Amino acid sequence: MTPDIRKSFRYLIPTGVGLLVALGDLGNVDLLFAGTLLLLTGFLLGWWWPRQWWLSGLLMGGILPLVQLWASVAQFPMPYVPDPLQGLLLLIPALLMAGFGAIVHQKTPYTPAALRARLRRAQQADYHDSKEP
C-alpha cells in the first residue's frame, strides 16, 4: 500500500465513521446511540493514530452537525427536530475518547506497529520451521 493511500485513510476512516454514526442518528430520538458509538470508535481511532487524535475526534464528531443541517435543509423526515447544539455537544465525547486512546497507545507496549512486527516475526518463524524436513 502506497503512503498516499495510507495517508488518505487517516482522513477517510474517521469521516466515514462519523457519517455512519450521523446517518444512524437521524432515526433515533436520543443521543445515547450516537454518543456510545462515538466513544467506542473515538477510542479505537485515537489508539490507532495517536499523533492525530484530535483530527480523528474532530472529523468524527464534526460531521454530525453537518448531517443534521443537511437533513433539516433537505426536509428529511426525522422523528425529532434537530438541535444544532446537540450535534456540537457530541463533539466532546469523540475528542475525549480519541485523546484517551492516544494516551493508552503511548502507555501500552501493544501498539499497532509492535503488533505488526510481532506478527511478521511469527510468520518468519513459521516459514523457517516449515523448511525443515
C-alpha positions, 0 to 999 in steps of 0.5 A, a space after each residue: 500500500 502506497 503512503 498516499 493511500 495510507 495517508 488518505 485513510 487517516 482522513 477517510 476512516 474517521 469521516 466515514 465513521 462519523 457519517 455512519 454514526 450521523 446517518 444512524 442518528 437521524 432515526 433515533 430520538 436520543 443521543 445515547 446511540 450516537 454518543 456510545 458509538 462515538 466513544 467506542 470508535 473515538 477510542 479505537 481511532 485515537 489508539 490507532 493514530 495517536 499523533 492525530 487524535 484530535 483530527 480523528 475526534 474532530 472529523 468524527 464528531 464534526 460531521 454530525 452537525 453537518 448531517 443534521 443541517 443537511 437533513 433539516 435543509 433537505 426536509 428529511 423526515 426525522 422523528 425529532 427536530 434537530 438541535 444544532 447544539 446537540 450535534 456540537 455537544 457530541 463533539 466532546 465525547 469523540 475528542 475525549 475518547 480519541 485523546 484517551 486512546 492516544 494516551 493508552 497507545 503511548 502507555 501500552 507496549 501493544 501498539 499497532 506497529 509492535 503488533 505488526 512486527 510481532 506478527 511478521 516475526 511469527 510468520 518468519 518463524 513459521 516459514 523457517 520451521 516449515 523448511 525443515 524436513 
